Amino acid sequence: MGAFEIGELVVAAAFALMVAAWALTARFPRADIAQNILMAGFVGGFTNTVAIRMLFTRYWFLPGSGVLL
């Protein structure tokens, strides 16, 4: 595997934008809408990244991992 894959970069970008939106909510109260949208994108992307990794990578300490080898 490389240093970062495109999915990990997208999740990291969503996290950075979410933190920026969180910082802006103090000055702009309507930025909470953007923060909620970005948080949903981050959580969804993160869980998908973990799920795909669990499908294709076998870990000895996690039963059910590496199903599609």
N, C-alpha and C positions, 0 to 999 in steps of 0.2 A: 504494500500500500504506500501511496505517496504521503507527503506531509499533510495535505488537506485535500479532500474531495469536494466537488461542487456543492453537494448537499450540506456538508459541514460549513462551507463558506456562506451559503444562503442562511443557515440557522444562526451563524455568528453575526451576519449583517442584520437579521431581524432582531437579535438581542441588542445590538448596538443602537439600532433605531428605537427600540422600546425604551432603553435607558434614556436616550435623548428626549423622547416624548415625555417620559416621567419627569425629567428635569424641567421641561417647559410648562408643565401643568401648574407650577407655582405662579408663573407670570400670565399664562393664557389658560383660563379655566376650561375652555372648550377643547383643549388638546387631550383631554381624557378619552375622547372618542378614538383618536389616533392611537393612543396608548393601549386601549382595549383591543383594537384591531391587530396591532403589532404583537401584543401578548398572545392572542389566539394563534397568530402565525408562528410565533416562536415555539409555543407549547406543542402545536401540531407537528411542526418540522422536527423538533427534538424527539418526540415520541416515534415518529416515522423512522428517523435515523437509528434509534435504538432497536426498533422492531426489525428493520432490514438487517442490521448487523447481527442480531440474535438468530435470524434465519440462516445465515451463511457462515457464521463463525462458531466453532464448537469450543465451549469453555468447560473444563472438567468439573468446575464447582457449581455450574448452573444446569440442572436437569432440563431437558427439552431444547437446549440450544444446539445450533448446527443441524437443523432438521433437513435443510436442502443442500446436502453436500454432494 
